[in-house]
Amino acid sequence: MFIVFANAFTQNTTETKKEKIEAMRNAYITTQMGLNSEEAQKFWPIYNEYKKELSRLENPKLELGKTIEQMTEAEAKQLIFKEIELENQRYLINKKYIDRFLSVISAKKLIKLRKAEREFKKILIEQLKSR
């Protein structure tokens, strides 16, 4: 698996890298969840829609070049509330999709999905660190 990850980073274009990483992520998740072909066919369109919706959420950020120490108290408070709102939006998206996921996979496989996502992220980070 690590060799496959390393090969993904040797390509020239960022888009090609993203596509390869996405394909590896999908393969990893499919394997870890133990999806059969029928489940995979129904699961992936829902999952891709879910991820697309999550990606639309914009993480609150500090102003460019500003450290926390340079923030005013009002700016810090505003950032905190933006982060809470973002967490709330993520929660609502998760809640919205849970029934859709459970209509095509079991609850156990849904738990395996969460675990596989975390593990894949960990593997990817390790690969980036080793470069």
Long-range contacts (C-beta under 8 A, 24 or more apart in sequence): 1-28, 1-123, 2-123, 2-127, 5-123, 5-124, 5-127, 6-127, 9-127, 9-128, 9-131, 21-124, 24-120, 25-120, 28-116, 28-119, 28-120, 28-123, 29-113, 29-116, 29-117, 29-120, 32-112, 32-115, 32-116, 32-119, 33-105, 33-109, 33-112, 33-113, 33-116, 34-109, 34-112, 35-105, 35-109, 39-104, 39-105, 39-109, 42-104, 43-101, 43-104, 43-105, 46-97, 46-100, 46-101, 46-104, 47-101, 47-113, 49-97, 50-93, 50-97, 50-100, 50-101, 53-93, 53-97, 54-90, 54-93, 57-86, 57-89, 57-90, 57-93, 58-86, 59-86, 60-86
